[in-house]
């Protein structure tokens, strides 16, 4: 079986931990779960009939008090960049995190997850910003850890890219 390390990156409270919980355990909790440092989970899946085990590193969110712990990125084969659709500043944070990650580990497959798709009426991220990233070749997917929308697809999409 092929094993790949995936790092979840994003600001505080964008839903990184909730996305991992939904993907790994099919669970969602309304209670906010702060990640301190890193939380590691794993899940096996089939990608184009190829067994793949994802080792998911859920890194603590970044803000003005906590910065990305670059050593946690070493060995990552892929990145999931998570933003909260209701908080446009989280897109700026994840763009900066992506730049830091690529500077540290080089180019690896990644996907941008616009989370909290169950709250689209409250989204404040400009669709034009996402369209510009997609035009640059980024994969952008809408997800909801609460409903499960797009979660499996997000991890499978990254899995396919890492196996290519």
Secondary structure, 3 states (H helix, E strand, C coil): CEEEEEEEEEECCCCHHHHHHHHHHCCCCCCCCCCCCEEEEEEEEEECCEEEEEEEEEECCECCCCCCCHHHHCCCCEEEEEEECCCCHHHHHHHHHHHHHHHHHCCCEEEEEEECHHHHHHCCCCHHHHHHHHHCCCCEEECCCCCCCCHHHHHHHHHHHHHC
